[in-house]
Amino acid sequence: MAYAVEAQPIPFFFKEILHERLTGELQVKGNGFTKTLCFSEGKLVYATSTRFDEKILIILHLMGRISEEQYNLISGLQQYSDEEICAILLQNHYVSIKDLYYARVYQFRRIALSVFTIWKGQWDFDPGIHPPDSGENFFIPMAGIITEGSRKTAAGSLLSGKRLFQILKLREIPETASRFFTADETMFFQQLTTLPPLTCREIIARINIHPEIFWRKILALFLVDAIEFVEAPKESDPATDIEHLLALYGKVSDPSQAGLAIFGLSGNSTLEEVQESYTDLRKRVVPERFGSALAPEIKKIAETVTRKLDELHAVLAKKMEPTAEKPATKPSVDDSKLRARDLFLRGVELTEQRQHSDAIILFKQVIKLTPDDGDAYYMLGLCQSENEYIWHEAEINLKKAIELHSWDADPLYALGDLFRRQNRLVLAEKCFQKVREIALEHTGAHRALSELRRGKTQKKEKFGFLKKKIF
């Protein structure tokens, strides 16, 4: 059965060939050309093309394996098949068997890589056709072709669309594929592991990367099965989101606007209503939902609106708190502890639901009731770490948690992770080392230290990519 390239892009079928270890023949037909690729147990073993620039004679000339004079002598043999030309070249001692072997590998890979840039045509795969017996054993790993091909294609055309609003679920880069990724691509994957579950749109804005570069790296990871896409809760239309953001920006920038009016509330509103409106508004204007390297001005507006909402909420909460109902008598120590425990558990539940702003309020209440609760300081700092505008507060609270619970490795690890996000790598490394001293088998700290040290090594080996194998 033939498939249209536009509807079923060939790179996605390469993923199937790799992971299902398929054997058979793939034929690709386009405007004036036909390419045939043969596979055996998930590896490329043969390829041929009718395109002039993908013929073996041209390849040998480009690689410098035959001279200009030799090329001119045999250029009239283009009507012969590549196999026949190879036999003629060997008989006349124009090339060695070794030269021919590497030229064939280069040719097969070039033909396979070229399909990443084919946008119109048809392809068909026949599992019943076995590779031709060429007398040589060519077993070219598909993972290498996939990673290099992803760098050449307009990956956004393949992956964006609905996947822009899906959440990335990370696995591991398969060991068989890891050697084909560049240091930059590997660091990109490690950067993804430090992020909370986010949609692709939010990740692009969070790490401020050009969308096309993002999609190329994501395509390679997706095709080797290092990531998958998961449906996110239904979002509103991006255009509607931006319209709402700009309207709110106008309100928070207008000194004449009253605080409660910005939250859509009246003068007799309660603190709970303020909190509910603040949480809803903030979710809709969080900077990660907007902007990218292509549209940084939208992200900057979202950052301004978010900061203004945080400031306004803090003022209103402080102003309205004294008017809240207070118990007639001071609660007992036991009552305070029970209430603190209840608030703490609710805060943990909100944290698991990624409602960090709500959780922060509860953990602050816990600390008021039980000022020596190291767990509350830890959870407060952990939630504050998710908002870069209050990272300084997160650092203070995590350090307080470490002071109260010096035996606990988790606050230390969280502080190290915060330093790593801030690119304060020396401090991050010290934290992770201390975590290892407290909990020798702490896998998170072990992995973090390995990543930090690998990053240092990669900076030193500036031209290490020259040693990278081609196939």
Residue pairs with C-beta under 8 A, 6 or more apart in sequence:
1 124
2 122
2 123
2 124
3 122
3 123
3 124
4 121
4 122
5 28
5 30
5 118
5 119
5 120
5 121
5 122
5 123
6 119
6 120
8 123
9 158
10 26
10 28
10 115
10 116
10 118
10 123
11 115
11 116
11 146
11 149
11 150
11 153
11 158
11 219
11 223
12 158
12 223
13 26
13 123
13 125
14 142
14 145
14 146
14 149
14 223
15 146
15 222
15 223
15 224
15 225
16 22
17 26
17 39
17 42
17 142
18 42
18 142
18 143
18 146
18 223
18 224
18 225
19 42
19 225
20 42
21 41
21 42
22 39
22 41
22 42
22 125
22 127
23 39
23 40
23 41
23 127
23 130
23 131
24 38
24 39
24 125
24 126
24 127
24 128
24 129
24 130
25 36
25 37
25 38
25 39
25 125
25 126
25 129
25 131
26 36
26 37
26 38
26 39
26 123
26 124
26 125
27 34
27 35
27 36
27 37
27 123
27 124
27 125
27 126
28 34
28 35
28 36
28 37
28 115
28 118
28 121
28 122
28 123
29 35
29 121
29 122
29 123
30 118
30 120
30 121
30 122
31 120
31 121
33 49
33 50
33 51
34 49
34 50
35 47
35 48
35 49
35 50
35 51
35 54
35 111
35 114
35 115
36 46
36 47
36 48
36 49
37 44
37 46
37 47
37 108
37 111
37 112
37 115
38 44
38 45
38 46
38 47
38 129
38 130
38 131
38 132
39 45
39 131
39 142
40 130
40 131
40 139
42 142
43 139
43 140
43 141
43 142
44 108
44 109
44 112
44 138
44 139
44 140
44 141
44 142
44 145
45 108
45 131
45 137
45 138
45 139
45 140
46 108
46 131
46 132
46 134
46 138
47 107
47 108
47 111
47 112
48 82
48 111
49 55
49 111
49 114
51 114
52 58
52 78
54 107
54 110
54 111
54 114
55 78
55 82
55 85
56 82
56 85
56 86
56 103
56 104
56 107
57 66
57 71
57 74
57 75
57 77
57 78
57 85
59 103
59 106
59 107
59 110
60 66
60 71
60 89
60 95
60 99
60 100
60 103
61 68
61 71
63 102
63 103
63 106
65 95
65 99
65 100
65 103
66 89
66 94
66 95
70 94
74 85
74 88
74 89
74 94
77 84
77 85
77 88
80 88
82 107
83 134
86 100
86 104
89 95
89 100
90 97
90 100
95 103
101 136
104 136
104 138
105 138
105 140
105 471
108 138
108 140
109 140
109 144
109 145
109 148
109 471
112 140
112 145
112 149
113 145
113 148
113 149
113 152
115 149
116 149
116 150
116 152
116 153
117 152
117 153
119 157
140 471
141 176
141 180
141 471
143 174
143 176
143 177
143 180
143 224
144 180
144 470
144 471
146 177
146 180
146 220
146 223
146 224
147 177
147 180
147 181
147 185
147 220
147 224
148 180
150 216
150 217
150 219
150 220
150 223
151 216
151 220
153 216
153 219
154 212
155 212
155 215
155 216
155 218
155 219
156 211
156 212
156 215
158 215
158 219
159 215
159 218
159 219
159 222
160 200
160 211
160 215
163 200
163 229
164 199
164 200
164 201
165 199
165 200
165 201
165 232
165 235
166 199
166 200
166 229
166 230
166 231
166 232
167 197
167 198
167 199
167 229
167 230
167 231
167 232
168 192
168 197
168 198
168 199
168 200
168 203
168 218
168 227
168 228
168 229
168 230
169 197
169 227
169 228
169 229
169 230
170 189
170 192
170 193
170 226
170 227
171 225
171 226
171 227
171 228
172 226
173 181
173 186
173 189
173 221
173 224
173 226
174 224
174 225
174 226
177 224
177 226
178 186
179 469
181 189
181 220
182 465
182 468
183 458
183 464
183 465
185 217
185 220
187 455
187 458
188 217
189 217
189 221
189 226
190 451
191 207
192 203
192 227
194 417
194 420
194 421
195 203
195 206
195 207
196 354
196 386
197 354
198 206
198 288
199 232
199 235
200 214
200 218
200 229
201 238
201 289
202 288
202 289
203 214
203 288
204 211
204 214
204 292
204 293
205 287
205 288
205 289
205 290
205 291
205 292
205 299
206 287
206 288
208 292
208 293
208 296
208 299
209 292
209 293
210 292
210 293
210 294
211 292
211 293
211 294
218 227
221 227
222 228
222 229
235 241
236 284
241 284
241 289
241 290
242 290
242 298
244 284
244 285
245 284
245 285
245 290
245 298
245 301
245 302
245 305
246 301
248 262
248 281
248 285
248 305
249 301
249 304
249 305
251 257
251 261
251 262
252 262
252 304
252 305
252 308
252 309
252 312
253 308
259 312
259 315
259 316
260 266
260 267
260 269
260 274
260 316
262 309
262 312
263 269
263 274
263 277
263 278
263 281
263 312
263 316
264 277
265 273
265 274
265 277
270 320
271 317
271 320
271 321
271 324
274 313
274 316
274 317
274 320
275 313
275 317
275 358
275 361
278 309
278 313
278 357
279 355
279 357
279 358
281 309
282 306
282 309
282 310
282 357
285 302
285 305
285 306
285 309
286 302
286 306
287 299
287 302
287 303
287 306
289 302
290 298
290 299
290 301
290 302
291 297
291 298
291 299
291 300
291 302
292 299
303 389
306 389
307 389
310 389
310 390
317 361
331 339
336 369
336 370
337 369
337 370
339 369
340 365
340 366
340 369
340 370
340 373
340 376
343 362
343 363
343 365
343 366
343 369
344 362
344 363
344 366
344 373
344 375
344 376
344 379
346 362
347 359
347 362
347 363
347 366
347 376
347 379
347 383
348 359
348 379
350 356
350 358
350 359
350 362
351 359
351 379
351 382
351 383
356 383
356 384
356 386
356 387
357 387
359 379
359 383
360 380
360 383
360 384
363 376
363 379
363 380
363 383
364 380
366 373
366 376
367 373
367 376
367 377
367 380
370 376
372 404
373 404
374 400
374 401
374 403
374 404
374 405
374 408
374 411
375 401
375 405
377 397
377 398
377 400
377 401
377 404
377 411
378 397
378 398
378 401
378 405
378 408
378 410
378 411
378 414
380 397
381 393
381 394
381 395
381 396
381 397
381 398
381 400
381 401
381 411
381 414
381 415
381 418
382 394
382 398
382 414
383 394
384 390
384 391
384 393
384 394
384 397
385 391
385 394
385 398
385 414
385 417
385 418
385 421
388 421
391 418
391 421
391 422
394 418
395 415
395 418
398 411
398 414
398 415
398 418
399 415
401 408
401 411
402 408
402 411
402 412
402 415
405 411
407 438
408 438
409 435
409 438
409 439
409 442
409 445
412 431
412 434
412 435
412 438
413 431
413 432
413 435
413 442
413 444
413 445
413 448
415 431
416 427
416 428
416 429
416 430
416 431
416 432
416 435
416 445
416 448
417 428
417 448
419 425
419 427
419 428
419 431
420 428
420 448
420 452
425 452
425 455
428 448
428 452
429 449
429 452
432 445
432 448
432 449
432 452
433 445
433 449
435 442
435 444
435 445
436 442
436 445
436 446
436 449
439 445
458 464
